Each structure stands twice: as C-alpha cells, then as structure tokens.
Amino acid sequence: MSPLSAITVHKADHLGRVAISYPAWVLDDAAAILVLARWTRPSLETPYTIFAQGDLLFETFHRDRHYNVFALFDSGGLPLDAALGELVASFRRPSSSRSREALVADFCASLTTSCTLKGYYANLTLPAHYDPVERILTWYDLALDLWVPAHGQPQLLDADEYEALGLARQDPALHEALQTALEQLWAHALARTGPFAPLWPHVS
C-alpha cells in the first residue's frame, strides 16, 4: 500500500496567529478528525508527565466542539525516522464507522515495540477547521487545559493563563461555551468515559 502524505496542523492562539506547525497523518475524518503525530522536539519534562522525543500523539479534533483531546503514548523506541505514512496507510478509514479506540489499538498492535498510554491532554479551543483539499488543519489554543493521566486524578492546567486572556469579559458567550465544555470533560475524566474511556482492545 502506498504511504500517505502528511497534512499540516497549525496550532494558533486566540487571535488566530499560528504559533506551531507540525505534520500529522489522518486516520479518520468522519464526524471527528483523528490524526497521528509525533513529539519530535527534545523531551519536555513537566510536573505531570514527560513528553519524550518520539512519543506518539493520537489527536482528535472536532468541527463543532470547544475542545480537542490528544492521547499521549510512549512509542517504545520507534525510530524518529520511521515511515509513519506507510504504517498509517493500513489503518486510515475515512468516514468510517470504526471507533477511535479501535483505530488506535490497531495501530499500536502493529508496532514491534511497546505502546504505553501516558494519558490524555485536552485543550479548550475554538472548533477546529480542516481543509482536506489544502491538507491543512487549524486549531485555536485558548490556554485552559486538562491532563488526564492513564492512572491517577485529572488536573486542570494553565487557569492563570486563561484568566489573563480576559474572555469572560471580552466574549462572554465563548467563555460560557468553554466552561460548559470543561464541565463535560471533567465529568468524563472522573468517570473514565467519553474521550477518556479505556482503549479496547487494551494496549499495554
């Protein structure tokens, strides 16, 4: 099977200014858009986890929701120069009925190394914009984040940065939508349901 070409993902700020761009491969683009990306920058140690160079990120974007969710996996030593386009080609299912969990589990099962879930990083955002013709996906980071570890309690991140944006005053409707999204995510995180449900089949 021919390898897939990467799309470009733009992470923009609340004003639409692109802060980071990175390649990703589309696994599914039905109601939600599921892509695979890698953490290729040097390892980043945070108080809640380590983003190690080479880690896999299964990123789920929504056209109609105020959040996205990145599932962070240890790649188990998969080389940085691994041809992800070839690996993904076997699993991409545009407009499929297969679940996100099944696609992620299938991909992890194909690797000869371990594929261990570290946790989920949820970003509060504007709805994502995906142009399949130009092969560009843009999402808008609104500072407030939620970390849901594979084992342990969820943590709210960057609340101070969110307050500094002043959205509660400048755009009350958007602020209310974000708070509603956060309440929903927090409930799912505590119950381990929705975007934080255990993967099936389990990946170790």
C-alpha positions as CSV (number, residue, x, y, z in Angstrom):
1,M,0.0,0.0,0.0
2,S,1.3,3.4,-0.9
3,P,2.3,5.7,2.0
4,L,0.1,8.6,2.9
5,S,1.2,12.1,2.7
6,A,1.1,14.1,5.9
7,I,-1.2,17.0,6.5
8,T,-0.1,20.2,8.2
9,V,-1.5,21.0,11.6
10,H,-1.4,24.7,12.7
11,K,-1.7,25.5,16.4
12,A,-2.9,29.1,16.6
13,D,-3.5,31.4,19.5
14,H,-6.9,33.0,20.4
15,L,-6.1,35.8,17.8
16,G,-5.5,33.3,15.0
17,R,-1.7,33.7,15.0
18,V,0.0,30.4,14.2
19,A,2.4,29.5,16.9
20,I,3.4,26.0,15.9
21,S,3.0,23.9,12.8
22,Y,3.7,20.2,12.6
23,P,3.0,17.2,10.2
24,A,0.3,14.6,11.0
25,W,-1.3,11.7,9.3
26,V,-5.1,11.3,9.1
27,L,-6.5,8.1,10.5
28,D,-10.1,9.1,10.2
29,D,-12.0,12.2,9.1
30,A,-15.7,11.4,9.7
31,A,-17.5,13.4,12.4
32,A,-14.3,13.9,14.2
33,I,-10.8,14.1,12.7
34,L,-8.3,11.7,14.2
35,V,-4.6,12.2,13.3
36,L,-1.3,10.7,14.4
37,A,1.6,13.0,15.1
38,R,4.9,12.6,16.9
39,W,6.7,14.7,19.5
40,T,9.9,15.3,17.6
41,R,11.2,18.1,19.7
42,P,13.6,17.5,22.6
43,S,12.0,15.8,25.6
44,L,10.0,18.1,27.8
45,E,9.6,17.3,31.5
46,T,6.5,18.8,33.2
47,P,5.1,18.4,36.7
48,Y,2.5,16.0,35.4
49,T,4.3,13.9,32.7
50,I,7.2,13.8,30.3
51,F,6.7,14.4,26.6
52,A,9.6,12.3,25.4
53,Q,11.2,12.7,22.0
54,G,9.4,10.3,19.7
55,D,6.2,9.9,21.7
56,L,3.1,9.2,19.7
57,L,0.1,11.6,19.8
58,F,-3.3,10.4,18.6
59,E,-5.1,13.8,18.3
60,T,-8.9,14.1,18.0
61,F,-10.3,17.3,16.6
62,H,-13.9,18.4,16.4
63,R,-15.5,20.8,14.0
64,D,-18.4,21.5,16.4
65,R,-16.9,21.3,19.9
66,H,-14.8,23.6,22.1
67,Y,-12.1,21.1,22.8
68,N,-9.7,18.6,21.4
69,V,-8.1,15.6,23.0
70,F,-4.6,14.3,22.5
71,A,-3.8,10.7,23.6
72,L,-0.1,10.5,24.5
73,F,1.7,7.2,24.1
74,D,5.2,6.1,24.7
75,S,6.5,4.9,21.3
76,G,8.7,2.3,22.9
77,G,11.7,3.3,20.9
78,L,10.1,3.5,17.5
79,P,12.8,5.3,15.4
80,L,12.2,9.0,14.8
81,D,12.7,8.4,11.1
82,A,10.1,5.6,10.9
83,A,7.9,5.9,7.9
84,L,4.6,6.8,9.6
85,G,2.9,7.4,6.2
86,E,3.4,3.7,5.4
87,L,2.3,2.5,8.8
88,V,-0.8,4.7,8.8
89,A,-1.9,3.7,5.3
90,S,-3.1,0.3,6.6
91,F,-5.3,1.9,9.2
92,R,-6.7,5.1,7.8
93,R,-10.5,4.8,7.4
94,P,-12.0,8.0,6.0
95,S,-15.7,8.4,7.0
96,S,-15.6,5.0,8.7
97,S,-17.8,3.7,11.4
98,R,-14.8,2.2,13.3
99,S,-14.2,3.8,16.7
100,R,-11.3,5.9,17.6
101,E,-10.3,3.3,20.2
102,A,-10.2,0.5,17.6
103,L,-8.1,2.5,15.2
104,V,-5.6,3.5,17.9
105,A,-5.4,-0.1,19.2
106,D,-4.9,-1.4,15.7
107,F,-2.0,0.9,15.1
108,C,-0.4,0.2,18.4
109,A,-0.7,-3.6,17.8
110,S,1.2,-3.2,14.5
111,L,4.3,-1.9,16.2
112,T,7.1,-4.2,17.2
113,T,7.7,-2.0,20.3
114,S,5.5,-1.3,23.3
115,C,2.8,1.4,23.0
116,T,2.0,2.5,26.5
117,L,-0.6,5.2,27.2
118,K,0.7,8.0,29.4
119,G,-2.5,10.0,29.5
120,Y,-4.8,12.4,27.7
121,Y,-4.2,16.1,27.2
122,A,-7.4,18.0,26.5
123,N,-7.2,21.6,25.1
124,L,-10.0,24.1,25.4
125,T,-10.4,25.6,22.0
126,L,-12.5,27.1,19.2
127,P,-13.8,24.4,16.9
128,A,-11.1,23.2,14.5
129,H,-11.0,24.0,10.8
130,Y,-9.9,21.2,8.4
131,D,-9.4,21.8,4.7
132,P,-8.9,18.3,3.1
133,V,-8.0,19.8,-0.2
134,E,-5.3,22.1,1.1
135,R,-4.5,19.4,3.7
136,I,-4.3,21.9,6.5
137,L,-5.9,21.6,9.9
138,T,-6.0,24.6,12.2
139,W,-6.9,24.6,15.9
140,Y,-7.0,27.6,18.3
141,D,-5.5,27.2,21.7
142,L,-7.4,29.1,24.4
143,A,-4.9,28.3,27.2
144,L,-7.0,26.3,29.5
145,D,-6.1,22.6,29.5
146,L,-6.9,19.3,31.3
147,W,-4.5,16.5,31.9
148,V,-6.0,13.0,32.5
149,P,-3.2,10.5,33.4
150,A,-3.6,6.9,32.5
151,H,-3.6,6.2,36.2
152,G,-4.5,8.9,38.7
153,Q,-6.6,12.0,39.1
154,P,-7.2,14.7,36.4
155,Q,-5.5,18.0,36.7
156,L,-6.6,21.4,35.4
157,L,-3.7,23.3,33.8
158,D,-3.0,26.9,32.9
159,A,-6.0,28.5,34.6
160,D,-4.0,31.7,35.2
161,E,-3.1,32.0,31.5
162,Y,-6.8,31.6,30.6
163,E,-7.8,34.3,33.1
164,A,-5.2,36.6,31.6
165,L,-7.0,36.3,28.2
166,G,-10.0,38.1,29.6
167,L,-12.5,36.1,27.6
168,A,-15.1,36.2,30.4
169,R,-15.3,40.0,29.9
170,Q,-14.5,40.2,26.2
171,D,-16.5,37.3,24.9
172,P,-19.0,36.0,27.5
173,A,-20.7,33.6,25.1
174,L,-17.4,31.9,24.2
175,H,-16.4,31.9,27.9
176,E,-19.7,30.1,28.7
177,A,-19.2,27.6,25.9
178,L,-15.7,26.8,27.2
179,Q,-16.9,26.4,30.8
180,T,-19.6,24.0,29.6
181,A,-17.0,22.0,27.6
182,L,-14.7,21.9,30.7
183,E,-17.5,20.6,32.9
184,Q,-18.3,17.9,30.4
185,L,-14.6,16.9,30.1
186,W,-14.1,16.9,33.9
187,A,-17.1,14.6,34.4
188,H,-15.8,12.2,31.7
189,A,-12.3,12.4,33.2
190,L,-13.6,11.4,36.7
191,A,-15.8,8.6,35.3
192,R,-13.2,7.5,32.6
193,T,-15.9,7.7,30.0
194,G,-16.3,9.5,26.6
195,P,-12.9,10.7,25.3
196,F,-11.1,9.2,28.3
197,A,-12.7,5.7,28.1
198,P,-10.2,2.8,28.3
199,L,-9.0,1.7,24.9
200,W,-10.3,-1.5,23.5
201,P,-8.6,-3.9,23.0
202,H,-6.3,-2.7,25.8
203,V,-2.9,-1.5,24.7
204,S,-0.2,-2.1,27.3
